[in-house]
Amino acid sequence: MTIRYPNGKVFQASSNSPSKKTGPTLYGNRGMSLEDDLHDSNMYYLHQGIAVVHKKPTPIQIVEVHYPKRSAAVIKEAYFKQASTTDFNGVYKGRYIDFEAKETKNKTSFPLQNFHEHQIQHMRQVVKQNGICFVILMFSLFNEVYLLPADKLFHYWDRKESGERKSITKQEVERDGYLIPQGYQPRIDYIKIIDMYY
């Protein structure tokens, strides 16, 4: 029998016998991805009347569907209709908010190959219209999540485009970004950083 968590992930029992932990308890990464944590945070903001922010669906064109049973359909072939822009958008205090979320297991830098030219172009357009635009970067090995304003990201992107460094060092993220507090509700309180920066 398969047991699933509420988010759909399959539960796998540990084969190790229980042992006493010797280090500090870390509550940050409890089996959820960055996007799951952001979704939970956005639902908290929505229910508390703080902000309305949702993940954007990826636009796809379904080409072929297989119907093994009348009640079940399996998509066999599909294509992206267009290049997606950023992961999340919405409104906060009457202003448009738009951001991308990325994770890395790298300890010393954040690779810029995780971003695409069309995403940077989209973020530039949002900033030009006075929207609140940023990226949320997670260094998963440290369980650290940062908000990096889009205008700071543009500097590093332009540096890469001119043939220089192809990543943002962790020190640069720490200097130009803001460490986001993590907790229970909301999990990733990026609104607190927006209030400080924008």
Disulfide bonds with the S-S distance in Angstrom:
none
